């Protein structure tokens, strides 16, 4: 799978683009952040023009140049907002290496934050006045025993600091920032993204979603420390000179209609969200909230999570068809932090490509068609074709090129692929410099993604993660496939908040499902054995799998990564540690993290 690369960018770095737009369109809006200070607030808009953005970037960059050495890491522990954007761009403008993170107040992620800071060893931290006390205290604890981290509040640096500071012209091949992976299958690692990588990927994204030919507005709520949030809400608008309108993830989770209102307020809106967000909107937005929504101006809605479910797109568009939402706006996409973010995407304006594949054949590594209504069919969405890069499917063991319809590891090559993992040289060569056994088949170094997929009819189809694969009696099972069956088995199982994984048994591997119950049901009112029986029966009938344990836990218990994905690896670890209750003989039970079972069956 190949595509023609986009035109050579006029500028080599994001700060150079900011300067360009400040000179050519100084009063045009660059970024608008919508705050929701009260539960039912319609939003308070705070806007930066390109001129204002350039001034703030130069002021903060000048301060960083005074306080840190060239090439030093600078961590961003800002809340979502304009200070995060100016801080990130200022670090790049100063010739330092940004480390996009989050404040220590993000629930459940303090340990990960401390681990990343220990790995990156930043010389300075950027935050805001509002978050300064918590950030300073956290950094003092995290930095104990090491070099102290300077903590700067971006909004306390005056405009006058810009003075006559001469902008740094960093090498496009130098590292611009460390994008730490989400940690859904392993410990987070910092991917070195160069200035050239992020500019190339921004242009690839603009081309994929038709933003290169016609002006669009990038609308988002994804966190800016997440690869997709950073590229779609910051890098792509900076490269394209486009308006970016964004809000806090918590504002969306509290009231999902806020995202839809932001889409409605901006013509030709392009936005991205994980699969669960579309299901959430379809179920949570009320008829009254829909009454004043018009979504006929939306250009593209990117679904970039694993897995992308065709049924979710159907439910979302059925829920908002009366609001003018076109059915061809949904764009399943594939990407990963190691490739900056975007790799392959379905194009807006084209119908969603659906593939019904035989489950048994898929487990054996072949993508064979099946009837959609067949119980043995797996329904998957096509993630389009690559943009400005090359994608191949390889046998992960023998490193041989596979043909269309064969399932293997997805390999990527292009100007957006990062330099490697920060301070992980041995592993870097294995992941970033892979070679096919027959070099003539596909020459050059390739990125081994760790994701499984195939190509059919020119569409990349992602089937799962290599490390997540469940192998029982020599047969492969995709955990997201088992999870889809489990969540459809009983209404008490909360959608997209469950994990299926294998654990060691006496003779072979045992399969476990840990699932949150729906928020509409209280744990003590659940008939846990009945839910477990329904889940077991459905999984057995559809997959031929006998579940060793089905555990129901309270909402918010199943661990998630900082990007919102369910962490199967951490769920498995906590299960084995007895965090949900001591593993026992096959049964169905309800538990809360750290407690004994509340019901058995």
N, C-alpha and C positions, 0 to 999 in steps of 0.2 A: 504494500500500500504506500503510494507516494503522492505528493502534491507539489505544485510549484511554490517556491518560497515567495513571501511578500516582497514588495519593493524594498530596496536598501534604505534603512532609516536615515533621516536627515541629521539626527542627533545621536550621539553615542551613549548618553546617560540620561536618566530621568531628570536630574537637576538642570541639565542643558535644555531639556524640553520646557521645564518651568520657566526658565529665563526667556526662551523663545516666545512663549505665549504671553509673558508679561510685557514683552516689547511690541508684539504685534496685535494683541487683543487685551490690553491691560484692564479694561473695565468689564470684561465678560466674566460671568460667574464660573468659578472653577469647582468649588466644593460647597455643598449645603448639608449641614448636619441638623437633623430634626430631633430635638429633645422632647421628652414626654415627662414633665416634672410631676404630674399628678396621674392617678390611675386612669381617668377618663379624658385625659388631655388629648386634644387634636394635634398638638405639636407646636413647639417654638423653633423657628428656623434661624440658624446662624450660618451666614454665608461668607466665603472668602472669594474675592476676585483674583484673577491671575496676578495682578499687581501686588495685592495684599499678601497673597501666598508667597510670592517671590521675596518680599521684604521680610516676612517672618522666617522663611527658610534661611536667608542670608544672616539674619540676626542670630539665630540659634546656632548656625554653622560656625559663625565667628566665635561665639562663646565656647563651643566644643573644641575649636582649633586652639584656643588659649589653655583649655583645661586637660586636653588629652594629646597623645602622640599620634602621628599618622599611622593608620592601620589598626588602631586600637578598636576593640569591640565596645559598642554602646548599646545597652539593652533598653527597650521601650516597655515600660510598665505603666502605660497610660490607660485610662478608660477610653472607650470608643468615643471619637470626636475629632475636631479639627486639630487639636494639639498632637494627637497621634500622627496625623498626616504630615504636619509640618515637622514634627520631630524626626520621623522616618526619612523624609527628604533632606532634612538638614544634616543628618548623619552621613548620607551619601555625598552631599555637597561638600562636606568637610574632609572627604577622603578617609572616613572611618568605616567600620563594618557594623551595620545595624543588626540587632538581634530582636526581632518582633516578638513580644511576649504580652503579658497581661498583668494587671495589679494583683497583689497577693490576696485580695478580697474575693477573687473568683472562687466560688464554693467548690471544694473537693479537689483542688489542683495545686495546693501549696507545696506538696512534696515534689511534684513534677517541676514546678517553678524553681525550687531550690536546687534540684538536680541539674536543670538546664543552666542555671547561673554558675554552678560549680564547673560545668563542662565548658561553657563559653568564656568564663573569667573576664567579664566586662570591666573596663576601667571606669566607666560612668554609666549612670542610669538616668533616663529621662522620664519624668512623670508630670503630674499637674499639681497645682496648689491644693486642690481638693483631696487628692490621694497621697499627698506628700508625707503626712505623719505615718500612715501604715506602711508605705513603701520604704521610708527611711528606717523604721524599726525592723522590717523584714530583712532589708539589706545588711543591717548591722549583725543580725543573727546569722544570715547566710554567709556573710563574709568573715565570720570569726575564724581566726587562724590564717587568713590570707590577706592579700592586699586590700585596703579599704576601697569601696566603690563610691565615687562622687555622685551625689544625687542632685539633679537639676530639675526645677519646675519650669516647663516650657513657657507657661504663661507669665512667669516672673522675669523673663529676659526681655528688656525693653527694645523697642524698634531701633533705638539709637545704636545698639550694639552692632548693627550691620555696618555702620560707618562707611569706610572705604575698603572694607575687607575684600581682597581679590579672590574670586571663586577658584576653587581647586579644579583642575581638569584631570580627573583620574583616568587611568588606563581602562579601556572598556573590558579588558580581560581580567581586571582585578576583582576581587570578591566585594560585592556590594552589601550582601547581608547573609546571615545564616538562617535558613528556614528549617526550624526543627519539625521533624515528622510528628504525626499525631500520636504515634505509639499504640496503634490499634492491634498490632501483632508482635511488637517488641519494644524495647526501651527507646525513647526518643533519641534521634541523632540529628545533628545540625548539617543540613545540606548547604554547601557553599554555592551561592547563586551570584554570578558575576553581573556587572553592569550590562554587558552584551546579552547575557541570558534573559534578563528581565525585560529589556527593550524588545528583543526578538519575540518573546512569548506574548508580550502585550500586543504587538502587531499581529501575531498569529491569531490571538483571540478576537481582535477587531475585525480581521478578515473573515473568520469563521462565522461570526454572528452579524455579518452584514453591516458593521459599523464603519468599515473603511470607505464604503461607497456613499453612505448617507449618514448625516449626523444623528446620533442617538443620545439618550441620557442613561448613564449607568446608575441603576437603583439597587441598593443593597442593605442588608442587615447582618450579613455574615461578619464574624469578628475579623478585625484587621490583622491579627496575629496568625490567622489561617491563610494558607497559600491562595485559595480561591478568592477570599475576601480582599487580600492585599493586591492581587493582580487586577481583579475586576473593578474594585472600588477606588484604587489609587493608580497603579501603573498604567492600565489601559486608558483611563481618562487623561492622564498626563501626556502620554504619547499621542493620543488623538486630539487633544485640545477640547475635550468634551466635559460637560457638566456631570458631576457625580453627586447624587443625592443619597444619603445614607442615614441609618439610625442604629440604635443600640440593639444587640440581639435580645436582651431582656425585654425591650419594648415590644418586640415581635412576639415573644413567647407569652407575654402577659395579654396581648391583644393582637392576634394575627391580622385582623382587618387593617391595621396600621400600614403594613407592608403593601397591601392591595391599594390603599388610598394613595400611597406614595407612587405606585405604578400608574394609577389613574391620573395623577396630577402632572405627569411628565410624558409628553408625546414621544413615540418611538423608544419606549423604555426597554432596556435589556437588564435582566436580573438573574441571579443564581440562588439556588437553595438545595439542600439535600432532600432526598425522597420524602422523609417524614413530614417536612414542612408543607408539602402539597396536600398530603392526607389530613394534616392538622387544620389547614385552611378550609378544606372541603367539609370537615365535620364540625368546626368550631364557629365559623362566621355565620351569623344569624341572618334571617330573611330581612330584618329591619336594617342591619348593617349593609346588606347588599343593595338596598333600595336606591342609594345615591352613588353607586359605583358604576363607572364606565371604563371597561377594560379593552375596548376595541383599538386603542392606540399602542398596545403592547407589541413589541417586535419579537422578543425572544425570552423564553423562560428556560434557563439552563438547569438541568437536573444532573448534578455531578457526583452523586454518592454511589456507594456500593451497598446493595444492588439498586439499579434503576428498574422499577416495576411498571410495566405497561398499564396494569390496572389502576395504579395511582394516578397516572396521567388522565385516564378515562374518568375517574371520579372527580378530579379537579376540574376538568373542562365541562363535565356535566353540571357541576355545582355552579359554574360561573358563565355558562353559555348565554344566559339571559342578560348578562352584563356586557355582552359583545365580545367576549374572549374568543379569538379564533382558534380552531383546533390544531392548527399547524404552527403554533408558537412554541410548543414543548420541544426542547432540544436536549435529549440525552447526550451526555458528554463523558469523556474519560480523561483522567490526568492524575498526576502525583507530584509531590514536592520535589522529587529528584529531577523532574523535567520542568522545574519552576512551577507549573501547574497544568496548563492545557496541553493535551496531546491530540485527541480526536473528538470531533463534535458533529452531531447532526445539524443540518442547516435549517434556519427558520424559513417558513414558507413552504415546507415540504411535509407530507404526512409522516407520522411516526412509523418507523419500520419495526414490525413485530415479527418475532421468530418463535414458532412452536417447535421445540426439539424433543426428541425421544430421551427420556431420563436415563434409561439403561445404557443407551449408546453414548450419551454425554459422559456418564461415569467411566466409560471405557475409552474416552478420548476422541469420540467421533460426534460431530454435530449433524445428526440425521433428522429430517423433518418428521413431524407428527401432526395429527389432527389436534387443533386447539382444545377441543372438548374432551380429548382422551385423558383419562386420569393419570396416565403415565407421561403426560406432556409437561415440559417446563417452558413457561412463557418468558421470553427475554426481549429487551429493547435493543435495537441497534444503536451504537454510539457513533455513527457516521464514519467519516474518513479523516485522516490526519491533515494538519495544516502546517505547511512549511517544514515538515520533518518526515522521517521514514519510520514505518512500523512493520515489524515482522513477528511471526509466531514460531517459536523454537521449541524443540524437545529440551526440557531443562536439564536432563541428565547427560544426553549425548551431544548437546549443542548443535543439532542439525536443524536445517530449515524445514518447516512443515508446510504441507499443501493446504489449500483452501478447504475448510470443513474439518480439519484436524485441530484438536484442542492442545494447546501448549502454553508456554510462558510468553508473555508479550515483551518484546524487545523494542527499544526506541533509540533513534539516532537523529540529532538535529542541533541547531544553534542554541536551543533553549535548555539542553541537558546540562545540569550543574557540574561543577568541577570535581566534586566528590564529597565525602563526609568529613566534617571538621575533626581533625586529629584521629583519624581512623584509616591509616594508610593501607594496611593489609586487606581490610574488607573493601576499601575503595576500589582496588583493582578488580576484585571479584564482581562488584556490582556495576561499576561505571566503565570498565575497559573490557567487557566481554567480547570474545571472538568466536565466530562460528568455526566448528571443527574443519569444515571445508571453506577456507577464507574466500575462495572465488565465488561462493554462493551469495555472500553479502559482506563485502569487505569493510574494514574499519572497526573501531571500538563501539560497542553498543551498551546501552543501559539495560540491565536486567531488572525488570519492574517487580518481580515476585507475584505478579498478577497472572491469572490464567484466562485464556480467551481463544477466539478463533475469528476467522474472516469468512463471511458469507455474502455474496452479491455485493461486494465492495464495501460492506459494513463491518466495523469492528464490533464484536460481541464479547463482553466481559463476563466470564462465568464465575469467578471467585478469586480468593487469595490462595497461593500455593501453601503457605504456612498454616492456613486455617482448615485445609482439606481434612475431612474425617475419613479414615480408612478402616473399614471393618470387614474381616474375612476376605481381604484382598480387593475389596470393591470401594471405589471412591464415592463420597457423598459431599455435596457442597453445603456448608452450614447455613447459608442464607436460604437455600431451598428447603431445608428442614425447618428453619425458623418461619418461613412463609406458611408452611403447612400447619405448624403449631399455632400460629396466631389466628389462622382461619378456623381452627378446630373448636374454639369456644369464645364467646363474646367477652369473657372475663379476662382474657389475655390481652395485654396492652400492645398495640401495634408498634413494631420497630423498636421495642424495648425489651428484647430477649436475646439470649445467646445460646447457641448449640455448640458443643465441643466434645472432644473425646478425653477420657481419663484412663490411666492404667487399671487393668483388671487382673484377676489371678491368671487367666489364660490368654486373654486378648483385650483389646480396648473396649471400654464401655462408653456409651453415649449419654450425655446429660443435657437437659434443657433447663436453664434458669430464666424465668420470665417475670416481669412486673405484672401485677394485676391492674386492670383499668381503674382510672381515678374515680369512676362513678360507683365503684364497689369497695366496701370496706373489707379488709383482710379477715376480720373475725366473722364476717357474715358469709364468707365464701365456703362453698362445699368443695374444699380442696381435692378430695379424692375423686369427685365427679369431673372436675376440670382436668385432673391428671389422666383419668381414664379416657376422656375425649381426645386429649393430646396424644396419648400413647396409641390409641386406636387409629387416629388419622395418620400418624407417622409410620406405623406399621403397615397400614394398607397402601400408602403411597410410595414409601421408600423401602419397605421390607426390613426396617430397622426396629430393634427392640430397645426402647429407652431404659437405661438403668435407673434414672432418677429424673423426676420433674419437680422443680422447686418454684413455688410462687412467692414473690417478695413484694414489698411495698413499692409504690412509684418512687423513682429516684434512687433505687438501691443498686440496680445493674450498673456497673461502672462504665463511664464513657470517657472518651479522649477529650482533649481540650478543644477539638473541632466538632464535638458532638456525636461522633460515631460510637457505637457500642464497642467496647474493648473486650473481645472474646478472650484474649490472652489473660487479661487481668481478672475477668470473671472466673476463668478456669483456675487461676492461682488462688483466688479468694475461696472458691468452692473447696479446693483441696486443703486449704488452711482451716476450713470449718467456719468461715465467716457467715455463711448462710445457715449453717447447722452441720454437724459432723456427717460426712458421707456415710451412707448406710446401704442396706439391701434395697433392691428395686421397689419403689413405692412412689406415691405422690404426696406432696406435703406443702404446707405453707410455712414460711419462715420470714423473719426480719433479720437484716444483717447483724451478726454478732449475737443472735439469740438461738434458743433451741426451737425445734419445730412447734408450730402452733396447732397443727392438725396433721394427721397421717392417714394413709389409706393404701 
